[in-house]
Amino acid sequence: MGRKVVVATCSLNQWAMDFQGNMERILDSIIQAKTAGATYRSGPELEVTGYSCADHYYESDTMLHSWEVVAELLQHPSCTDIMIDVGLPVMHKNVTYNCRLVFLNRKILMIRPKQILCDDGNYRETRYFTAWRKIRQVEDHYLPRMISKITGQITVPFGDAVIATRDTCIGYEICEELWNPESSHIPMALDGIEIIVNGSGSYTEIRKSHVSQDLVKSATARSGGCYVFANLRGCDGDRVYFPGISMIGLNGSIIARTTPYSLSEVEIITATVDLESIRCYRSLIRSRCLHASQSQAYPRVQVNFALSSDDDIFLPICSPLEYKLPTPEEEILYGPACWLWDYLRRSGQGGFLLPLSGGVDSSSTATIVYSMCNLVVKAVASGEEKVLEDVRRIVSQADYVPRDPRELCGRLFHTVYMATENSSNETKARAKLLSQQIGSYHIPIGIDSMVSSALGIFSAATGHIPKFKVRGGTVRENLALQNVQARLRMVLAYLFAQLMLWVRGRQGGLLVLGSANVDEALRGYMTKYDCSSADINPIGGFSKSDLKRFLHLAKERLNLPVLGEILGAPPTAELEPLQEGKLAQTDEADMGMTYDELSLYGKLRKVECCGPYSMFGKLVHLWSDQCTPKEVSEKVKVFFRFYSVNRHKMTVLTPAYHAETYSPDDHRFDHRQFLYNYRWVWQFRAIDRAVERLETGRGREDQVERSGSNRSLKDGGSSSMTRPSSRSSNHSLSSSSGNESYRRGVEVTAEPITHRLIRQTVQTETSPATNPFSLPQHVTYTCSQSVTEDEASHRHTGSSSEEERKRRGSASMVIPAQKAIRCGDKASVTMQQHTTTIHL
């Protein structure tokens, strides 16, 4: 009896709308899978068209060419005796779906549409596709006539079904369905589906390389079974990079996995799976068996075909695989390098040009290019013929073989140091030394004459000569003089990019690389249309802090000692005059905030969806040991003013490698307006009120402690209110479990009191976890309204008393000393002895 099956999955470096290239890579993967003995082959999501086609999915041509590719695959002699599923868009009843199409021996078995679409981050799937919501239902799909002529079929099953072979059962998920809380692999596993296949298009983000592996392991650990996961690889025409991590999971372990950050266009992996191990694993989970016996059945497409053979006793089964996930620094070292290689070879250009300043950012870009050269040399050495073919085409030399990364870097990478009178000798020396260590074609130039000419034109036209601030000019003049230097550098960068290969006797032009990090983009700390304006930016998705850690790794991994000097220098734009030959301008001083603060602001704004008031509410606790509430409020206001004033710069932000979850890129990832009221009047007023409450509350706490001490001496301690133990903490904002009266805005009255018992219910609508200035949620108190002797002489009974209470905006209540009210208690308590005022 056959019990072992060999399944194959792959990582493909597809290109959006490149139907010819995509088909060739799909065929290559099928041939490799058959050669490896596989009887089932799966591939990535939308592999026929490429994932990032965007609004091209609206075009009927896209549907037509997709079916034409399917027709070619159906007829190809290599596509026989192996079950294959491919990803493509399919229009069914005038609705376009993201689908998997399964075929075997010139017959289409079924079409399975995606049930859960993704709209997170850069994904916009509901713009182009519709989710299939007819769970466990199938319909007839009428095939195009070109397909019917090949298969002899008029209709095929379309919907939520599974494939039943003679030896096992195969089900399908598509990308987001694995991530969703209602993943279909659970009910499928309960219904006896043993192999679950997922074609995915999951792009990379820093510190998230573990997510897909964890999900696959979790899916098979809970339900048992084999999970075949395929993912795209490379840059398919957009800002995102697909890491190409495909894998096969079995009963909670990963048994096969592709190589991350590879330049190979097609990588196939196979695994031999013992079906009996799946059945045994599931039968031992008794609670699962109970649910499985009551599960609803999926429609099954019966196929007279077996994935296993009777002679499978000789097949060795796969064991759990040990692997190491890349660190964030390694993700920066390899991910953008692969993305740059794809962009370069597909753009038709002859290399890169970078304005190299000798600082952390431009040095990071240069180091990534050098990392790319290292990957190319290693790929060629390992026999990657496609990489060698691309290199020869780019350098315009048919017999060229790259063997040394520095030599290859000298052919592909051009760096220019553009000095002005404000540039220091230190940065010039560091830029030159880095270019020597990586081997780039380096040119140092001076641009003072160009700057003087531009300013001369302005002065001749207006009769005014602008001055730097240190020479008596205004802030406006100072900023304009910095911007003209930065913008002229961009003009020169594109001039050199167009003509440098002409100078070197080669065809083509160069791609201009940018070097602005994600924090500077968020703050708007860049000149619009300066050197941040480029063709592409490999570091635009990374924070300054991550880039520094990356350079520490690259210093050792790539043997670049000069990076240590670059890391030790203060970040500076070098656009203002030097003072006695030394730097007087630093980035953090210019910005009014540190890079670490910027990174935190970005995560709170984007990831945690904080506006000014919510950000203040979080930071006032997070920074309670280093800043007063007033200082925190000023920091938040400064950030949001600069963010809103400079938001318009995001509309022309250079396309950057997407990596960080708080990227401000407004192309698709961060949709916000670019014209703000930078004063944020309403929001900042709310912050000011919160600061006032915090400061007033702290002052009153001190008064309460002193007066409470005096009272306890006079009354023998009988009237002192029991306080939480957290009162003894150094700072009342240090944690959420701080002083209860402070967090709730409760003040214990110190004056002599006259009790008049009035039963009253006080309820609040917000939780102290989200609003530190309000009462706990749904807490009901029975209160004793209290007044001082002076107040009593001015108060009246009846309705006038109620009106006065509303006007004053407060109510008082007596809390028993022997029992503290906990957050969340919903009990009516008779109050006596002590008066507490609640500010409403």
N, C-alpha and C positions, 0 to 999 in steps of 0.2 A: 504494500500500500504506500503510495506517494505521500510524503509528509513534509518534505523540505522544498521551499521555493526560493528562487533567487530573484530579488527585486532590485531595480536600479533607479536612482534619481540623479539629478545633474544640476550644475550651476552654469548658466549660459550668459555670456556678455552680449546681450541683445542691444539693438539700436532702434529707437522709435521710428516707425515708418520705413525701415530698411527691410522690406519683405524678402528680397533676394538673399541678403546676408543672414537674416533671421532663419530662413528656411534651410540654408546650408548648415548653420550651426545646429539646428534641430536634427537634421539628417545625420550629422556627425555624431551627435550624442546617441542616436538610435543604433547606429553601426557599432559604436564602442560598447553599448549595453549588450547587444547581441553577441559580440565577440567575447564579452566577459561571462556569457552563459545566462544572462537574465531573460526571464520570460515576461517581465512587466517593466515598462519604462515610463517614468513621469518627468515632467519639466516644470519650469516656473510659471507664474501667473502671466497671462496675456503674452506668451512667448512668441506667438505668431506676428503680432503687430509691434511688440515692444510695449513696455508699460506706460511710458510718459508721452502718449500721443495727445492727451488733453482734448481740445475741441475737435481734433481730427476724428474722434469717435462719432461725431455727428454726421460725418460725410459718408454717403453711400459707397464711395470708392473704397473706403477702409473696409467695409463689409465684403465688398466684391473681391478685393485682393486677398482678404483672409480666407475666403472659400477657395480661391485659386491655389493658395498654398496648401490647403487641406487636400485638394484634388491631386496635387503633385505628390504629396506624402502617401495618399491611398494607392497610387499607382507605382510607387517606387519599389523595386525588388527587395530592398533591404528591410522594408516594413511588413514582412510576412513572418508568421509563426512567433510573433511577439505582440502582446497586448500593449497599446500605446495610448496615453492621454496627452492632449495638448491644450493650451489655453488660448482663447480668442474671443472677440466680441461676436454675439449672435443676436439678430433681431427676430423675435418671436411675437407674432400678432401685433406688429408695429411698436414693440417695446424692445429696447436694446438691453441685453444682459451680458454680464461678465461670466464666461462659461468655461467648463472643461468638456472637451469632446473626446470620447473613448472609441477607438476603432481597433479592429482585428481582421487581418486577412481580407482587406478591401471591403469590409462591412463596418458601418457606424453602429456601435452598440447602444449608445445613449448620449445625450447632452445634459450636463448637470449645471444649472445656473447658480450663481453666487447668492446666498441667502441673507448675508449680513455684510453691508458695505461699510467702508471706512471713510470718515470725514475728518479724522484727527490730523494735526500737524500740517504737512504738505499734501495730504490726501484730499481729493475732492471727487470721490467716486459717485456720489449721488448726483453730481452735475451731469455725468455722462451715462450712468447705468441706473437700473432699477433693481431693487432686491426682489428675489423670488420668495413670496410669502405663503405659497401653497405647500405647507409642510406635509411630507409623505404623499404627495400627489404628483401624477405625471399626465402629460398631454401629448398629443401627436404633433410633431413638428414637420412641416413639409419642406423637404430638401430642395435646394436649387437644382435646376435641370442638369447642370454640368456635373453635379455630384451623383444624381440619380443614374446618369449614363454609366458611371463607373461602378456604383454599388448595386444597381438594380433595385434600390429601395426608393419608395415614394415618401414615406414618413418614418420617423424614428422617435423613440421615447424622449420626452423633454420634461425635466423636473427633478424632484427630490427622490431619486431611486438609487439602488445599489446593484452591483454586478455579482451574480451568483455563478461561479464556475463549478466544475465537477469536484473540486477539492477544497475550495474556500469561498469566502465572500469578501468583496472589496467595496468600501464606501469612500465618500469624498467630502473634504472641506476645502475652502478656498481662502487662504490668507487670514483675513480678519476673523473668520469663524473660529479659529483656534484661540484668538485673544479674547473673544467675547465671553461674558459670564454664562450665556446659554449656548455653549459650544455643542455642536451636533455629534461630536465623537462620543459623548456619554450615552445618549439614547441608541446610537448605532452599535456601540460595544455591547450594550444590554441586549440588543436584538441579534447578537451573534456575528456581527461583522468583525472579521479578524485582521484585515489589512485596511488601514485608513490612509488615504493619499491626500496631500495638501500641496497645491501649487501656489507659491507665495511671491509677493513683490514687496519685501520688507526692507526699507532703507536703513542705513546706519545712523545712530546718534551716539555721541560719546557716553561711555559708562553704561551702555545698554546691550553690549554684545552677548550677555548671558541670558537675555529674556527669552529668545526663541528656544534655546536649549532647555531652559527650565520648564517652558510650557510643554514641549514634546515629552520630556521625562515625566512631568506631572500627569499628562493625559494617559500615558501608558502605565504609569504606576497605579493609578486609581482604578483603571478599567481593564488593564491588560491589553495585549495586542501589539501589532506592529504599526508604527507610524512612519510614513515615507514623506519627508518634507523637502521640497525643492525651492530654491530661491534664486533670484536674479543676481548678476554680478556686474560691477562696473558703473560707468556713467552712460546712461542710454539717451542723453541729450538734455539733461536738466541739472539743477543744482544738487540733487541728492546723489548719494553713492550707495549702490547695493553691494553689501559685503560678500555675497556669494557663499554664505554658509548654509549648505544643504546637509541633511543628516537623515539617518534612519534610526528610530528608537524602537526598543523592544522591552516590554515589561518593566519600565522604569529606568532603563539604561540606554545610553547612546552606543550603538554598535558600529556605526560608520559615519564619517563626517568629511566634508570637503575642506580644502585648504583656504583659510581666510586671506584676503589681500593678495590674490594671485593675479598675474597678468595673462594667464591662460584663458582663452575665449570659451573653451568647452572643457569641463571637468566632470567626469562621471564617477559615481561610487556605487558599489553593489554590496549586498549583504545576503547571506544564506540564512533563512529563517525557518526554524522548526515549528510547524503549526501545532504540534502536540504540546510544545512548551507554553504556547498561548492558552490552549484549552486547560492544561493543568493549572496554570497560574490563576485563571479565572475561577475554576471550580473550587479552589481552596479558599476563596473569599466568600464565605457563606452568606453574608448580608447582601453581597452583589447578586448572588444566585437567586435570592428571594425576589429582588427587584426585576431581574432578568426574566423570571417566569411570568411576570405581569406586564412586560413591555409591549408597546405597540409595534407592529411589524412594518418594515419599510417595503415598498414595491420592489420586487426583484426582477432584474433582467437576466433570464436564464441563458447561459452561454455553454455550448458543448465544447469546452476547452479546459485543460488542466494546466495550472502553473507548475505543478510538480511532475516528476517522472517516477517510474517504478525502480529506476536504478540510482536513486538519490542517496543510497547508503554510503557512497564514496564522497559525498559532498561534506566538507567540514563546516560546522556551524560557527557563527561569529560570536565573539566574546565581548563583554563591555569594554568600551574604549576609554583610555585615559588621555586627557588633553588639557592644555592650559589656555585659559582665556587671555586675550591681550590686555595689557594695562592701558589706562587712558593715554599715557605717553606714547605707547606703541601704536595706539589707534591714530594719533596725530602723525607719527613717523611714517606709517604705511598707507592709511586710507587716502589722504589727499594726494599722495604720490601716485597711487593707482588712478585716481580721478584725473589728475593732470595728464597722465600718459594717454588715457582714452580720449581726452579732449584734444590733445595735440595731434594724435594720429588720425582723428576723424575730422579735424578742422582744415586739413590741407596746408597748414603753415609749417615753417621750417625750424621752429624753436621758440624760445622765450626771451623776453627782455624785462629786467627788473631795475628800477631806480633803487640802488643799494645805499642806505644811509649809514650802516654800521650799528643800528639799534636792534632791539630785540625783535621787533615785528618784521622788518625787511630781512633780517638774518634768519628768522624762522621760515619765511618763504623760500629763501635761497637754500636752506638746509633741506626742505621738502623736495625741491628740484633735484638736489644731489642724491637724496634717498631714492627718487624715481630712477635716476641713472644707475644706481646700484641694483635695483630690482630688474631693470632691463638687461643688464649684463648677466645677472644670475639666470634670468629666463632663457636667454640665448644659450648660455652654457649648458642648461638642462635640456636643450633640444626643441625649444618652442619656435617652430619655423615661422609662424605668423608674426611673432614679435620681431624676428630678424628681418622679415620682409618689410615690415613697417619702418624699422630703423633705416634700412637702406633707402627707402623712398623718401624719408624725411631729410636725410643728409645728402641726398642726390648722388649716391655712390653705389653702384650695383654690386660691387664685390666687398663692401665694407663689412667687417665683423667686429662688433664692440667687445673688447676684452678688459678695458680699464675704465672704471666709472669716471675718473677725473678727465680722461681723454674724451670720453663721450660727452661729458658736461661741457667741455670746451667747444664742442661742435654745436650743442643744442642751446646753451644757456649764455646769455649776454647780460652783464651788469654794468651800470653806469653810476658813478658817484658825482652828484651835481652840487658843487660847492658854491657858497656865497661868502661874503665877508663875515657872516655870522656863523659859519661852520668852524668847528674846532679841528685841530690837527689829530686829536685822539680818535674821533669818529672816522676821519679819512684813513688813518692807519689801520683801524680795525676792519673797515670795508675792504681795503686792499689785501690784508692778510687772510680774511675769509675767502675772498675770490681766489687767492693762490692755493688755499688748502682744498677747495672743492674743484678747482680747475676751470672756473668760468672765464669767458672772454671779457676782460674788465677794462673799462675806459673811465678815468677820472677827468672831469671837465669843470670849468668855472663858468658861472652864468651871471656874474655881476654886470657885465656889459649889457646883457639882455634885460636885466631888471632896471638898470639905469635908463635904458632907452625907453622902456614902457613908462617909467616915472617922468622922463623928460617930455614925452608926448602929453601926459596929463598936465604937467606944469605949464607947458607952452599954451595949452588950450584954456586953462583956468587962471593962470597967474598965481597959483598956490603951490607950495612945496610941503607935502606931508612929512611929519617927523615921528620917530619912535617915541614912546612914552618916556624912556630914560633920557631922551634928549629934549624934553619939553613938549612933546606932542600929546594929543588927547588919546583916549581909549579907542575912539573910532579910527584915528589916523594909524595908531599902532596895529590894529587888527588888519586894516587895509594893506599896510606894508608887508605884513606876514603873508596875507593871502596872495598877493601878486607874485611872491617868490614861489609859493606852492603851485599856483596855477601854471606858471611858466615852465615848471618842471614837468607837468603833465604834457604840455605842448611839445617839449623837447623829447620826452619819452616816446611819443608816437612818431616823431620825425626819425629818431634813431631806429625804432622798430621797423619802419618801412624801408630803410636804406642800408642797414648794417649787413644784410646778406648780399646786397648789391656790392658793397665795399669788399666783401670777402669772396666775391665771384660765384655766388650760389643763387639759385632761383628761390622765389617766394619771399615771405615776410615773417615777422615775429609777433607772437602774442604778448601783449603787455600784461604783466602780473601786478596785482595790487597787494598791499601789505597792511591793511587796516583790520584790527581785531574786533570782535563782537562787542566788547565793552565800549570802545570808542565810537562805534556806530550807534549804540544805544544812547550814549550821552551827546552824540553829535559833535564829538571832538575831532573834527576834520574839516578841511576846506572843501566846499562843493566844487567839483571839477579840478581837484588837485591830483596828487599821485595815488590817492585812494580810488580815483576813477581809472579803471583799467578794463581789460577784456574779461579776465576772471581773477578771482582772489582765493587762493587755497587756504588762507588762515581766517577768512571772514566769519567762520562759525565757531571760533575758539576764543576763550577768555585769555587775558594777559597772564593770569596766574598759571593756567594750564600750559601756555606757550613757554613760560620760563621752566617749568618742570620738564617739558619736552626737550628743550635745549640741553638740559642737564643730561638726559638720556642720550641724545644725539652726540654730545661731546665724547662720550665713551664708545657708543655703538658704531659711530662713523669716523672716529678718530679725528675730531676737529677741535684742537686745544683752544683756538681763539674764542670759542663760544664761552669759555669761562670768563674771559675779559669782558665780553659783551654783556654777560649777565651781571657783572659787577658794576657796570656803569649805570647812572641814573637815566631813566627814559626822558628824552627831550626832543622837541621838534627843531631846535636850532634855527629859529626864524627871527629871534631878537638879537641885538648886538651883544657880543661878549663883553665881560667886564674883566679887564686886565688879562685878556686871553683865556679866561675861564668861563664855563657855562654859568649863566645867570637864570636860565629858563628851564623849568622841569615840567613834565606833563601833569603830574598830580597836583602841583601848585596851580597850574593854569586851570585845571578842571574844577578845583575846589573840592575834590573828593579823591579817595584812593581807588586803585583798581579792584581791591578786594571789596570795598563798599559798592562799587559799580556792579560787580558780579552779583552781589546779594540783592541790590535793587532790581536787577534784571530778572532774577528768579522769582522774586516776590511779585513783580509786575506781570510777568507772562505765565509762569508755571502755577503760581498760587492766585492769580487773577486779582491782584490787589490794586485798588485805586489809592490816591493819597492818604485818605483817612484810615483804610485798612492797613496800609503799609506802616503808618505811624503806630497803629495799635499793636502790631507785631514787634516792630523794632524797639518800642519803648520798653518792652520786657527783655528782648534779646540783648539790648545794649544797656541794661539798667546798671551794670557794674562800671560803666565807663562814661556814660552821658546822662545828663539830666533830661527830663521830658522836654524842656524848652530847647535844648541842643538837638535832640532827636527831631523835633518838629522843624527846626531850621534846616537840617540836613535833608529831610524828605522834601521840603519845599524847594530847596535849591535843585535837587535832582529833577523834580517834575517841571520846574521852569525851564531848565536846559533841555530836557527831553522834548517838551512840547514846542519850544522855539525852533529846535533843530530837526523836528520830525520830517520836514519837507525833504531833507537830504536822503531819506530812505527811498524816495521815488526814483532816484538815480543811482542807488547803491549798486556797486559792481556785483555781478553774479558771483556768489561765493559758495564754496563747499559747505553744505549744511551739516552741522554737527551738534550745536548747542540747543537745548530745549528753550532757551529764552532769547533766541535770535530775533532782532527787530526787523528782519527782512520783510518788506510789505508786498513782495511779489505774490506769494500765496500763503506764507507761514504766519505772518503777524498782521492781520487786517485791522487797521485803525486809520482814522483820518490823518491828514498831514497839515491841517490848519486848525490850531487850537487857540482857545482863550488861555494864554499862558499864565494869567493871574489866578486861575482856579479858585475864584472868589468863594463859592459855596463850600467847596471841599476844604480849603485852607481855613475857613471860618470854623468848620467842624473840628479841625485839628486844634485850633486855638482854644475852643471851649473845652476840649479834652485836656489840654495842658493846664488850663485854669483849674479844672476839677482836681487833677492830680496834685498840683502844687498846693491848692487849698486843703485838700484832704491830708497831705503830709503835715501841714502846719497844725491842723486841728488834732491830728493824732498825737502830736507832741503835747498839745494842751490837755488832751484827755488823759494821757499818762500821768502828767503832773497833778492834775486835779483829782484823778482817781486815787493817787497815792495819798493825798491829803485827806480825802474822804475816808479811806480805809483806816487812817490813824485815828480819826474822830469817831467813826462808827464801829471800830473793831473789826473792819473788813467785811461786815455783813452786807454792805450795799455795793461792793465792787463786783463788776460784771466779769464772768469767766471768759478768758480770751483764748483763742487757739494758740497752740504751742509755736506756730510759725511767726508769732509776734516777735520772737527773739532773733529772727533772721537779720542779717546785716542790712538788707535793703528790701523794702516791702514790694518791689517790683521784680525781685529775683526769680520768682516762680509763680505758677498759677495757684499754688496753695498758700499764698501770702495772707496777710491780715484780712479777716473776713469783713470787718467794718469798713476797711479802706477800699477793698475791691468792690463792695456793694454800694459805696457812697453813704455809709451809715456812720453817724456821729453820736457818741454818747454825751448827753448834755451834762454840763458841770454845775449849772446854776441851781439854786433851790427851786423846788417844784411844788405845784399844787395839783393833785390828781383829780381829774374828772373822767370817770370811766365812760367811754363811748365805744361800743363795739363797731368795728370797721374792718372791711376786707381790703387788703392791698395785694394786687397781682401785677406781675411784670410779664413782658412779652419777649424779652431777650435773655439769653443765657449768659452767665458771667464768663463762660469760655470764649464767647465772641465779643462781649462788651463788658469790660471790667468796671464800668461805671453804673451798672444796673443791678437789680435784685435777681436772685435765682428764678428760673422759669417755673411758672405755675405753683408758686409758694403762697399759701393762704395763711394770713396772720389774723388773730383777733387782737385788736390794738386798744390801748388806753390812751386817749388823746390828752396831752399834758400841756400846761402853760405855766409860764413864770408868773410871779406875783405882779410884776409890772405889766405884763401882757393882759392879765385878767381884768385889770381896771379898764381896759379899752375894748374888751370883747363883750358881745351880747349873746343871749341865748337864742335858740330856734334857728330860723333861716339865716339871720345875720351871721351867726356863728359859722354856718356852713359856707357862706359866701366869703367870709374872712379866711377860712381855711383854704379854699380854692385860690384866693388871691395870693396868699403867702406861698403856695406851691409846696407845702410840706405837711407831713403828718407825723405824729410821734407815737411810739408804742413802748410798752413795758415788757422787757424780756426777762424771764426768770433766770436767776444766776445759776441755778443748779442744773439747767439743761440747755445746751446749745442747739440751735436750729440748723440742720444740715441742708446743703444745697440739694434740692430735689424733693425734700419732705413736703407732703401735701396734707398737713394736719392742722386743725384749728386748736390753737393753744391759748389758754387764758393767761393774760399778761398781768404781772404784778411786780412791785418793788422798784424796778429800774426803768428809766425813760430812755428811749432811743428815737432819734429823729431821722426820718427817711426823706431825702430830697428827691422830689418827683420830677 
